[in-house]
Every structure is written in C-alpha cells, then in structure tokens.
Amino acid sequence: MGKVVLVTGVARQLGGRFVRRIQRDPEVDRVIGVDAVPPAHHLGGADFLQADIRQPAIARVLAEHSVDTVVHLDVTGTALVAGGRGAVKETNVIGTMQLLGACQKAPSVRRLVVKSSTNVYGSAPRDPAVFTETTPPKSLPSGGFAKDAVEVEGYVRGFARRRPDVAVCVLRFANILGPTADSPLAEYLSLPVMPTVFGYDPRLQFVHEDDVIEVLRIASHEPARGTLNSGTFNVAGDGVLLLSQCSRRLGRPTVPVLLPAVNWVGGALRTLGVTDFSPEQIRLLTHGRVVSTVQMRETLGYRPRYTTAETFEDFVRSRGPGLLPPRALAGAVDRIAALPLLGGTPGHPPTHSAN
C-alpha cells in the first residue's frame, strides 16, 4: 500500500499546486485535499473533501481514510473569503489545535508537515544579523499572523511530545514570491507607489513558490540516506535584497514616511482597500529579517533552485512593467501625499507634474 496524504488549505493556489505535485510521486497511493471552501482550481486526481478543520469532523476524515501523512498548509496571513482577520486567526490557531487533536487520536498518522513562517522571529531593532532555528526572538510578535505562527508552533511541539512516534517537520518559510504569490507583501510590492520608512532600508529574503512546493514534497516522504525529515527548518533562497533594490527592480517609486506616521499611513491604506499594511509588515519593512538556511541544506538535504534575487526577478516579470502611465502615477502619488501627516490636506492633494 502506498502513502495516503491529507493536505489542508487546498483552496489556495499553493495548496492546489502541492496537491497536484505530490500525487505524481510513485510512493503516494492517494491524496485527499481538505478545505472549508471548494477550490477554484483543479486538484488533478486527488479527492476533495469540503471540511472545516476547526470542527471535530476532521478526526473522522483521518480515521475513515487511514491517513498516514498530514501536510498542514492552512496557516496563512490573509483571508480567502469574507471573514477578515478574526476568521484567519480562528483557522490558524483553533483549526491547528483541532487538527493536531485529531492526529493524536489517529494511530495511522506517522508523519506531520506544518507550514510556518520566519515571521516567528519578529523584526526588532536589536535583532541578530542572522536568525538560526534556535535563536530566540528579541521580542515575541504581539499580534497578527506572526503571533498565530508562534502559537501554532507551540501546539505542534506539544503534539510531538505526546506522539513521539510521529515524524514532525516544521518549515519556516521566508516571504514567498512567484507568479501566483498571494500575500500582504506581494500586494505591497505591487503598489504603484511604495511607502517606505524614512531612514531605513531593510534586508529581505524571499523563497520561490516552486521551491516551496519541492521542499514540502521532500518533507512529506521518508528521509533520504544522510538526511533527517523532522525538526524545524528555515527555508529561503540564498542571498538578500535591500528594499531599495526591490523598488528599483520593480520600477516603482517610493514615498519615505517618518516612523511615527507609519502606523497611521498603514491604517489609511487599509481603509482605502489598497493593501493589508499590518503592524508586523511595517516592522519587517523597518528592520528587515535574515535567517540561516544551513539546516535546510545540510540536514533536510534541499538546495533551492532560486536565489532571493532570482525569486524576485521572476516575481517582477509576472507583474509586468513597473512604471505606470504618467497620469496614473501622479494620481497614486497624490493619494499618498494628501495624507495629513505628510503635510497634505485630505481631499485637496497637491498637484504633481505628470513628467
């Protein structure tokens, strides 16, 4: 009998891609995709079960199908449907608790892979130059997706203690980018004008969505000789980019904002429906974050195909030319410049030359 793999969060592009990829592996006999809403994309030959992981019914799914491998991808920073931040937090935290409780009771489960994030390290002014998997954050994230990820990892560690017979792999991904990337940072990088924090030029790391799929696939299988597919691993492309380099490669102008005004600007952008400019993203765009990937290469045995710079280049190509027509660009600048804390008057933006 081959492996029976259950994947959560398959209504998202990343989950759908992983399901289509993992079912091609000869060791896999069956793939079951689970989500609270039906996916808009196809899942190949996988079975789809519409189920909410926040509900106890997920335990019945594991038992009825004798699932031996669970890949938990339904840990995210953005809502897929209406419900906002509250629904996202419930799925991330309550959903993970319910799923782990179901896994604990399922004797067939032998491997658990959990999608996490380097957001667990936070972003603070006195952070180390490079985080390793064992480096404690200077200050724990106080809210948002970063706090969810910290709580999720705490529950996973508890599960690993209760079920030592299960191989548990936690993958802390850097900012995921690529042609189909769907995240607050991708939305920010797609703005016609990018607000930045005055006086700061943070270092950023990215991981290509293709590499995300492949490292998830590796973690889902028995380890190759000399590797260990359990533990916690940072996953990122080699190298770093400064935010200023990103803006130049995108061809998008930036508007530096004084740090005391940044939270206000973020709130204004959320109100305008432009992007989810959350406090945790503001901290990232202020202090940056860089992680070590030595364990990913030496212990997990994976070397990403794309560097951070190559990942960003592919993202830029997918977004098309960065420079907007003059009128559209001037209008975007006016919207930012009209914010009171930047000296503008709401409803009466200063006039900018289209040239």
Stockholm file with secondary structure:
# STOCKHOLM 1.0

chainA/1-355         MGKVVLVTGVARQLGGRFVRRIQRDPEVDRVIGVDAVPPAHHLGGADFLQADIRQPAIARVLAEHSVDTVVHLDVTGTALVAGGRGAVKETNVIGTMQLLGACQKAPSVRRLVVKSSTNVYGSAPRDPAVFTETTPPKSLPSGGFAKDAVEVEGYVRGFARRRPDVAVCVLRFANILGPTADSPLAEYLSLPVMPTVFGYDPRLQFVHEDDVIEVLRIASHEPARGTLNSGTFNVAGDGVLLLSQCSRRLGRPTVPVLLPAVNWVGGALRTLGVTDFSPEQIRLLTHGRVVSTVQMRETLGYRPRYTTAETFEDFVRSRGPGLLPPRALAGAVDRIAALPLLGGTPGHPPTHSAN
#=GR chainA/1-355 SS CCEEEEEECTTSHHHHHHHHHHTTSTTEEEEEEEESSCCSSCCTTCEEEECCTTSTHHHHHHHHTTCCEEEECCCCSSCSSTTHHHHHHIIIIIHHHHHHHHHHHCTTCCEEEEEEEGGGGCCCTTCCSSBCTTCCCSSCCCSHHHHHHHHHHHHHHHHHHHCTTSEEEEEEECEEESTTCCSHHHHHHTSSSEEEETTCCCEECEEEHHHHHHHHHHHTSCCCTTCCCCEEEEECCSSCEEHHHHHHHHTCCEEEECHHHHHHHHHHHHHTTSCCCCHHHHHHHHHCCCBCCHHHHHTSCCCCSSCHHHHHHHHHHHHCCCCCCHHHHHHHHHHHHTSGGGTCBTTBCCCCCCC
#=GC SS_cons         CCEEEEEECTTSHHHHHHHHHHTTSTTEEEEEEEESSCCSSCCTTCEEEECCTTSTHHHHHHHHTTCCEEEECCCCSSCSSTTHHHHHHIIIIIHHHHHHHHHHHCTTCCEEEEEEEGGGGCCCTTCCSSBCTTCCCSSCCCSHHHHHHHHHHHHHHHHHHHCTTSEEEEEEECEEESTTCCSHHHHHHTSSSEEEETTCCCEECEEEHHHHHHHHHHHTSCCCTTCCCCEEEEECCSSCEEHHHHHHHHTCCEEEECHHHHHHHHHHHHHTTSCCCCHHHHHHHHHCCCBCCHHHHHTSCCCCSSCHHHHHHHHHHHHCCCCCCHHHHHHHHHHHHTSGGGTCBTTBCCCCCCC
//
